[in-house]
Amino acid sequence: MKISQQEVEKMAHLARLDVDDELKKTLAGQLSDILDYIDALKDVDVEGVIPASGAAFMNNVLREDEEKPSPGPDVTLANAPERDQDFYVVPRVVK
């Protein structure tokens, strides 16, 4: 699958990254190579191969809920880049 420089530019914008034209070209090629490799993996015959491990095979991975007091807005918003009283301020993403 071929990734265009325009698609890289859109991804960079969504990730709030400043990417110059040379890096866009490089990333487009690298991402295309990655997707081509993943596409090739679809053709691998895995019949009879036992899965190695994964969360899907684990039992009882949930813990009991514990009620804890909230630390309050001063603690939870301490590292917020921008806040309005007791709320996070985030950039608008829907026009």
Stockholm file with secondary structure:
# STOCKHOLM 1.0

chainA/1-95         MKISQQEVEKMAHLARLDVDDELKKTLAGQLSDILDYIDALKDVDVEGVIPASGAAFMNNVLREDEEKPSPGPDVTLANAPERDQDFYVVPRVVK
#=GR chainA/1-95 SS CCCCHHHHHHHHHHTTCCCCHHHHHHHHHHHHHHHHHHHHHTTCCCTTCCCCCCGGGCSCCCCCCCCCCCCCHHHHTTTCSSEETTEECCCCCCC
#=GC SS_cons        CCCCHHHHHHHHHHTTCCCCHHHHHHHHHHHHHHHHHHHHHTTCCCTTCCCCCCGGGCSCCCCCCCCCCCCCHHHHTTTCSSEETTEECCCCCCC
//
